[in-house]
Amino acid sequence: MLGNRAFATTTASELRVYDISGFGSPSLVTTLPTVDACTIVRTDGDYLYAAGSTRLERWRRPYSAQPEAAGTYATGGSARGLALGGRHAFLAATNVRALELVVPAPFGTAVQVPGVNTAIIDLHRDGDLL
């Protein structure tokens, strides 16, 4: 959720944006196509992120009536966790990768987080800890 917007993924490779300002009567604002069925959705200020089996996708201005596509990144496997913090995204799939969130261009440099060489079930950020 972000403000009065809620985001839901579907198995039909789409991300739905709902207006939830009317209590008990959410309304569909727009449907965004995704590369594949996304399993994770996160928001961070002016950006919306969705990750699935092959891609991490990003949109700008998720609170508007028509969010703008703002880049994709090949995940290298099914996404199982996504944590956002400042200028970085940490993506868990077959390993954990740190991505530089270059704005407004597509994603920047990606590096594998050392010491994590196994499948990750989930990923969370708490302050400065991952």
N, C-alpha and C positions, 0 to 999 in steps of 0.2 A: 504494500500500500504506500501511496505517496499523496498526502493531502486528502482530497476527496476522490482519488483514483485507486482502483484495485485492479490487479493484473492476474490473468489466469491463462495457463497454457492448455492446449488440447492435444489429443493424439493425431489430429488432422493437420499438424504442422502449421499452427497458427497461435498467435498470442492475442488474447482479447483484453481490451481496456474498458473498464466499467466506471461510470460515475456513481459513487455511493453517497452523494450528498443528501438524497432523499431517503430517509430512514425507512427500511422495509421495501424499497422499490428501486433497486439498482437498475441502471439503464446502460446498454451497450453503447459506447462512444465510437469505437473503431475496432477493426480486426486487422492485425499485422501479420503478413505471411512470414514464416520462419523456414530455414533450410530443412530442418527436421523437427520431429516432435521434441519440444523442450521439456526438461524435467526440473529446471531451476530458474527462478526469476529473482532478481535483486534490483533495488533502486539505490541511487546515490546522487542526491541533489538533482541536477539537470539531466541525468542519464538513467536509462533502463537497460538492464542486461538480462539475456536469456541464454541458457546453455542446454545443449542436448547431446545427441550421440556423435555428432561430427563437428559442431560449430558453437562458438560463443558469439552471440550477436549483440549489437548495441544500437540504441536509438536515443536521439537527443530530444529534449522537451517532452517527457512522457506524460505531463499533465495537460498538454494541449490536445486539441481535437484530432490532430494528425501528427504524431511523433515522426521525426525525420531519421532515416537510417544513418548510422554513424560508424559503420565498420563491422567486420567479422574476423574471427580467428579460428583456424583449424585446431580442434582440441586434441587430436591424436588418439581419441578414444571417448567412450561415453563419460560425460561430466557427472561427477558424484558430489561435488562441493564447489562453492564459489564464495569467496570472501573479498570484500572491497575495502580499501583503506587508502585515503589520499590519492596519490597518483598511481596506485598499483592495484591489480586484481590478482588474487591467488586462486588458481584453478586446479582442482583435483580430478584426475582421470586415472590413467595408468601410472601417473606420477604426479607430483605437485609442481606447477609452473608459476612463476611470478611474471606478470605482464605489465609493461609500462602503459599507462592509459594516456596516450597522446591525444590532446584535444586541439583542434577539431578533427585532425587527421585520423586514419585508422590506427589500430593498435601498434605500439612500438615494439621494442625489444622484448623477447621472451627468454627467460632462463629457467632451467630446472632447479628446484630447491634441493640443495645437497642433502644426502642421507635419506631421501625418501624414494625408494625404488620398488615399491609394492603398491598394489591397488588400494586406494583410499575409499573409505565408506562415506565420510562426510567431512566438511571443513568449516570452521567458524573462526571469526576474529573477535577478540576481546581486548580492547585497548591496543597495546603494542604487541600482544601475543597472538600467535596463529595456532 
